[in-house]
Amino acid sequence: MDLIKKTNIDFVSNRNRFFTISFGLIVAGLLAVVFTFNSSSDLGIDFTGGTQVTIKFEKASVSTDEVRTSLTSMGYAGAELKSFGNDGEYLIRVGATGKATEVSQEIVASLQEAFPADEVTLLGADNVEVKISNELAYQSALALAVALVVMLLYIAFRFQELVYGLGAIVALLHDVLLAFIVSVLFNKTGLLNLEININAIAAYLTIIGYSINDKVVVFDRIRENREKHKGMGLADLINLSINETLSRTIITGVSVLGALLVLVFFGGDVLEGFAFTMFAGIVIGTYSSIWIASSFVIWYTDRVKHKRIGTVHTSPAK
């Protein structure tokens, strides 16, 4: 049973407006990332190397400046310090020297000595050598590139037309770039730990998988309707197909978003970055499934292949 009744919404007639909005957001977002990006605070330990220690002051009575001064007196003058999550929680990153357990115990013990009125709790500690972090960065970039190429070939083969593969790749790039921009800029707020690490790369790959599935559903319906409604213009055909799959697209997206919200609020530091990035990616991917992917097919067919497309004749949504 469809929770959303049959719709007759004109999605494609304003496609140029949505293309412009998306393009503007991506350009403005990438410029903001370029001018504000800080590798020490935006990249996780997976890609920078070093020892990362997460601590919590139970009474939250210590300020960031006081913690930084204390770290300097311990000999960690170049340590990176970031407050995130609840009051009193800090992420400390130092150079890759010694084992994570030894460094973390030394930091916790020294901070406890420096602030005896509060209780310092170790929440987690990780250590990654610089050589390994460089390999992880290369392998992560390669994984994203290979995933996009494989998706292009899959869609082109499945639908026997390159234009559908191109439409899917344009939409996937749109989804990943906007999810990346949202995560990096939101990381500046300090409300969540959204550093770019292996979990973030896993989120981007998952976004690609979810988003391509969403677009395949719409493309499949377009193919079916092309056989059922021979002679219908491409714009009308795509509009009809998006309306017919709209219920499935929205219900699936809302269901996944509900599960991700639980992880964002209750998944802890390890999962919150992955869950938030996925949340942003699902919202963006649902938008691109409706307004970007199929509309690109119309643009490509009209402008590049110089084929005549139908004119949209849809009645207003009720």
HELIX and SHEET records of a PDB file:
HELIX    1   1 ARG A   15  THR A   36  1                                  22    
HELIX    2   2 SER A   39  ASP A   42  1                                   4    
HELIX    3   3 ILE A   45  THR A   48  1                                   4    
HELIX    4   4 THR A   64  MET A   74  1                                  11    
HELIX    5   5 ALA A  100  ALA A  114  1                                  15    
HELIX    6   6 VAL A  130  PHE A  159  1                                  30    
HELIX    7   7 LEU A  162  ASN A  187  1                                  26    
HELIX    8   8 ILE A  198  LYS A  228  1                                  31    
HELIX    9   9 LEU A  234  PHE A  266  1                                  33    
HELIX   10  10 GLY A  268  TRP A  291  1                                  24    
HELIX   11  11 ALA A  293  TRP A  299  1                                   7    
HELIX   12  12 TYR A  300  VAL A  304  3                                   5    
SHEET    1   A 4 GLU A  80  SER A  83  0                                        
SHEET    2   A 4 GLU A  89  VAL A  94 -1                                        
SHEET    3   A 4 GLY A  50  PHE A  57 -1                                        
SHEET    4   A 4 VAL A 120  VAL A 128 -1                                        
END                                                                             
